[in-house]
């Protein structure tokens, strides 16, 4: 079943972000992931939502594939760059029939 990865992002260094994107896109592709939204702005329908952050939504074939992407040697340099390029949170959302 599909698993989703939601990245909440606040960019702090645009030049480092460009480096991150190149590595991130390669790693997502290597693990069969798809981009469903990139740096999208959220709109609250109920409750409150911080509209200053961007959100990227990825889809993978399974929770295991999503974790493999996140923990991969391919993505490791991207995570290191992300530490200086942005403030972020990364969350796995299992699809129906999946467990975290």
Phi and psi in degrees as a GROMACS rama.xvg file:
@    title "Ramachandran Plot"
@    xaxis  label "Phi"
@    yaxis  label "Psi"
@TYPE xy
-62.7224  142.405  UNK-2
-123.508  144.241  UNK-3
-113.209  145.167  UNK-4
-118.404  123.02  UNK-5
-107.488  122.317  UNK-6
-109.62  121.68  UNK-7
-98.3698  123.285  UNK-8
-130.03  134.322  UNK-9
-125.056  107.86  UNK-10
-72.7284  133.591  UNK-11
-117.996  -16.3462  UNK-12
-146.306  100.873  UNK-13
-63.6983  -36.8071  UNK-14
-68.8248  -37.8513  UNK-15
-68.7589  -32.0551  UNK-16
-61.1591  -38.3679  UNK-17
-61.6688  -41.3806  UNK-18
-62.7006  -44.666  UNK-19
-60.1856  -45.0838  UNK-20
-57.7651  -43.1559  UNK-21
-60.3531  -47.4914  UNK-22
-68.6478  -43.8365  UNK-23
-60.674  -44.3646  UNK-24
-64.0594  -40.614  UNK-25
-63.0795  -44.5766  UNK-26
-67.1902  -41.7952  UNK-27
-60.7448  -45.6876  UNK-28
-62.5163  -40.6373  UNK-29
-59.7903  -32.3375  UNK-30
-102.169  16.1242  UNK-31
73.834  19.9996  UNK-32
-80.7812  156.923  UNK-33
-124.872  141.182  UNK-34
-85.1834  123.113  UNK-35
-100.925  -27.936  UNK-36
-153.666  143.552  UNK-37
-131.051  120.561  UNK-38
50.055  39.7239  UNK-39
-76.8893  149.858  UNK-40
-96.2561  133.566  UNK-41
-83.9193  146.547  UNK-42
-121.201  119.109  UNK-43
-73.2424  127.907  UNK-44
-96.9021  -32.0986  UNK-45
-143.094  148.632  UNK-46
70.6078  -160.293  UNK-47
-117.698  154.288  UNK-48
-147.417  137.654  UNK-49
-76.5838  105.878  UNK-50
-78.661  2.1486  UNK-51
-87.819  -14.9535  UNK-52
-95.6396  156.532  UNK-53
-102.484  153.935  UNK-54
-127.826  133.76  UNK-55
-117.299  134.442  UNK-56
-120.274  123.749  UNK-57
-113.277  152.032  UNK-58
-124.014  133.677  UNK-59
-124.88  163.54  UNK-60
-65.3883  -24.7573  UNK-61
-162.361  167.295  UNK-62
-60.6506  -39.3233  UNK-63
-61.4309  -41.7941  UNK-64
-65.3855  -40.4464  UNK-65
-62.9822  -44.1544  UNK-66
-66.4854  -39.9239  UNK-67
-61.0649  -42.0721  UNK-68
-59.1587  -52.018  UNK-69
-63.2837  -33.7244  UNK-70
-95.9343  4.8846  UNK-71
-75.5039  156.403  UNK-72
-65.3308  -30.754  UNK-73
-64.766  -41.9007  UNK-74
-85.3086  -18.7638  UNK-75
-51.3654  -46.0201  UNK-76
-63.1856  -32.8109  UNK-77
-65.3285  -40.713  UNK-78
-63.724  -38.5152  UNK-79
-64.5483  -41.8833  UNK-80
-67.1114  -38.2943  UNK-81
-58.361  -32.0812  UNK-82
-60.8769  -31.2582  UNK-83
-99.9147  -15.2052  UNK-84
-91.6474  -23.1554  UNK-85
-161.8  162.257  UNK-86
-101.041  128.253  UNK-87
-150.985  161.091  UNK-88
-127.201  140.342  UNK-89
-125.638  126.57  UNK-90
-131.927  137.604  UNK-91
-94.7509  130.673  UNK-92
-116.485  108.778  UNK-93
-71.209  141.546  UNK-94
-75.7035  179.018  UNK-95
-58.9247  133.827  UNK-96
87.909  -4.62388  UNK-97
-103.829  155.489  UNK-98
-124.709  149.251  UNK-99
